[in-house]
Amino acid sequence: VTLGGRYTEDEKESRQRGNLSTAPNDPSEEWDEFTPKAGVRYRFNDDAMAYFTYAKGYRSGGFNGRVDSQESARIPYDPETVDNYELGFKSEWMDQRLRVNGALFYMDYEDKQEEIGLVSDGATGQRISVFNAATATMQGIELEMQAIVTEGLSMRANLGYLDSEYDEFTYDSGFGIVDNSGLEFRRAPEWTGSLDATYEWQMGSGDAWVRGAYRYIGEHFIEQANRPELENDDQHLVDASVNYAINGLTFSVFGRNLTDEDGWAHGLFVSGLFTYASARAPRTWGVEVVYDFGQ
């Protein structure tokens, strides 16, 4: 049995400069939160165990930096909290040559912080503000496997399923209340998975290995408003490398994103103006040499 807790106090100040005749200087805010943790673990034998944990998470409040006026720079947003429950198992088989782990989890968010781009009537015409706009839940399952197939060959695989939804997602845009409760979480694909294999052998006085990896990321949005131009389709990513290590030196020839998958890494809607995004790196080849001075 594990029991624990953390008490946090935060104090933040937003330093303002300019014409402050109508408002006090440098507004500040304080928050505090107690976040407990509890867990129980049961070992069936030397090769299998199960566990259950509960933990409360805390993300501090603050002040906005991308604002349209001194007034909006003085409005704080509150902390975000999440209650996390996890039930899982860990096991080893075949004389520790096979490891299989799994977990079910459930996360309940309160006052979830959302960064939202807004059209405004301030000096800049737009601002990006954080609102405590949402209550939300996330639940899912994770499975992973590691196996030593032969003396030199090892493999790993994992599979994840995620069900996420906003219970309520509303905020005041300055021109009325906006209800985004039906939107999908950003950066939260329903399915993810990976499979990789490594083969190692001794070559001369050093060690050589080759590695290949496949990763699947299901379709998802990268921006909270679910704008169609900022949606990623299913991603199928393949990486590979050939490596050799000797006397503290490691030489690698690698290829990344060998299927040349398109996709957005980051995106933002600049309210009322345009949308911009940075793309995933294309198919990339390279050579890398690393020296470990500790050898």
N, C-alpha and C positions, 0 to 999 in steps of 0.2 A: 504494500500500500504506500502511495506517495501523496503527501499533502503539502501545499505551498501557497504562497501569495505574495503579491507585490503591491506596494502603495506608491503612487506617483503623484507628484505635484508639478504643474507646469505654470510658468509665468512668461508671457510674451508681450512685447511692446512693438507698436508700429510707429516708426519715426517719420513724421510728416514735415515737409518744408514748403514754404510758399506763403500765400496770404492766409494767415490763420486767425484773422480778426474775428471770425464768426464761430470758431470752434476751438476747444482746448488742444494743446500740443500733445503729441506722442501718446495716443490712447494705449492702454494696457489691459490685459485680461488674465485671469487665473483660473485653472481647472485642477481638479484632483479626482483620482479614481483608485479603487481597490480592485485588483484583478486576481481572483483565486485560481488554484489548479488542484485537481484531485485525480488520482488514478489507481487502478488495481491491476495487478498482473498475476497470472496463474501459469506455472510451468507444469505441463503434463509429464514430461520426461526431459532427458538431456537434449532432445531434438525438436521439441514443439512447445510453444507457449501461446497464450491468448491474453489480450489486455483490453481495458476500457479506460479512456481518459476524458476528463472535462477540463476545459480551460477558457478563461475569459480574456479576450484581447482588447487592447486600447490603443487608439491612434489620436494623437494630440490635436486640439483645435489650433486656430491661428488667425492671421489676417491675410487678405488678398494683396497681391503685388501688381497684377496686370489690371489696372483700374482706369476709370474714365473721369474720376473726380476725387478730391480729397475726402468727400463724404463717404464714398464707397470704400475707400482705403481704410476707414475707421470702423467699418462694420465687421466684427469677428464672426467666425464660424466655430461651432462647438465640436468637441471630440466625437469620434466614432467608436462604437463598441461592438464586439461580436462574441457570442457564446458558441464554442466549438465542442462537439461531441464526436468521439471516434472509438470504434470497436474494430479490433483487428486480431490477426494471428501472424506468427512467424514460425517457420518450420524448415528442417533440414532432412534430406533423404539420401539413400544410397551412399552411406559412409561420408556424408557431408559433401558429396559431389553435386547435389541438387538442392537449391534453396528456393522455397516458394513462400511468398508473403502476400497478405491481402488486408484491406481495410475498408470499412464503411464509415462515412463521415456525414455530419450535418452541422451547418453553420447558420446562425441566426443573427442578422445585423440589425442594429438600432442606430438611428441618426447617421446613416451611411453618407460619407462625404462624396459629392460628385462635382467635378470641375466642368463648368458649363460656359460656353461662349454665348454672349448676349449682344443684341443690338441695343444701343442706349442713346439717350438724348444728352449725354455729357460731352465734354470737350473732344474726346477721341472718336465718338460715334460707336464704339464697341468696347466691351470689357470681357474678361474671363474671370469668373468668380466661383468660389467653392461654396456650395450649399449643403446643409444637412437635409438632403432632399428625400432620402429613401429609407424605408425598412425593406429588408430583403432576406431571402434564404438561398443557401446553396447546399446541395446534397449529392453524394455520388459514391463511387466505388473505385478502388485502385487495386490492381493485381500486378505482381512482379515475379520474375523467375530469373535465377542465375544458375548456369550449369557448366560443369567441367566435362566436356564431351569426351575428349581424349587427353593425353598427356600435354599436348600443346594447344588444343582448341578449347576455347571457352565462349559461351554465348550468354546474352542477356536479353530479356524481353519485358515489356510492361504494357499495360492497357489501362486506360482511365475513362470513366464515364462521369459526366457532370450535368446535373440538372440545376439550373439557376434561374431565379425569377425575382422581380421586384414585387413585394406585397403592396407597396405604395411608393410612388416617385412623383412628387409634386414640388413646385417651387414658384416663386414670384419673379417673373421676368422683368418687372418694372412696367409692363403694359398689360398685366393680368396674370392669373394663375395658370400655369402649364402643367398638364397631367401626362407624364410619360410612363405611367405604370405598366403599360403593355409592351414596353421595349425590352430587348434582350440585353444582357450584360455585355459590356465590351470585353474583349480579350478572354472570352470564356467559351471555347468550342465544346460541343457536346461530347465528342469522342477524340481521344488522343492515344497514340501508341508508338512504340519503337521496338526495333530489333537490331542487335548488332552482334558481330562475331569477331574474335581476335585469335589469330594463330601465331604462336611464338616458337622460336627455336634458337639454339645456340649456333653462332656463326663465327668461327675463329675464336678470338679472345673476347668477343662481345655478344650481345643478344640482338636478335632481329625479330620483328613482328609486322604482320599486316593486319589491318582493321578495316571492316566495312560496316556501315551503319545506315539504317533506314528509319525515318521518323514521319509519322502521319499526324497532321493537325487538321481537325475538321473546320468547316466554314465558320466564320465569326466576324463580328464588327470590331474595329479598332478605335471607335469613337462613340461616346455614350448616346448620341442622338440617333444612332443607327442609319446614318446617311448611306445610300446605296453605293456611292462612289468610294466609300471607305470600308467596304466589305471585302474580306478575303474568302476566296473559294477554298475547297479542300486543297491541302498542301501535301505533296509527296516529296520528301527531301532525302537525298542520298549523298553520303560522304564516304571517302575512302582515304587510306594513307598507307605508305610503306615506310618502315622506321628501322634504324640501326643505332644501338648505343654501345659505346666503348670508352673506358677511361674518363667518364664524366661528360663525354660529348654525345649528343643525340642528333642524328641526321634524319630528316623527314621529307618525304615528297607527298603532297596531299592534294586532294580535290574536294571541293565543297559545293554543295548544291549542284550535283552532277546532272540532275534532270532539268536544270535551268528553270526552276519554278518561279513564276512571278508572284509577287505579294507585297503588301504594305507592312512596313515595320512600325511606323508611327504616322498619325494623321491628326489634323486639327481643322475645324471649321472656323474661319475668321468671319464673325457674324455680319451678315448682309453683304459681304464682299466676295469671298472665294474660299475654296477648300484646298489645302495643300497636304502633301504626304511625302514621306521618304520611303523608297523602295527597298525590298530585300536585296542583298547583294546577289548578282547573277552567278552563273557557273564560274568558279574560281579555281585556278591551279597555282601551286606555290611550292617553294622549297624553304625549309626552316632548319637552322642549326642552333642548338642550345647547349651551353656549357654550364655544368653544375660545379661551382667553385668549392662546394663542400666535399667533393669526391677526393 
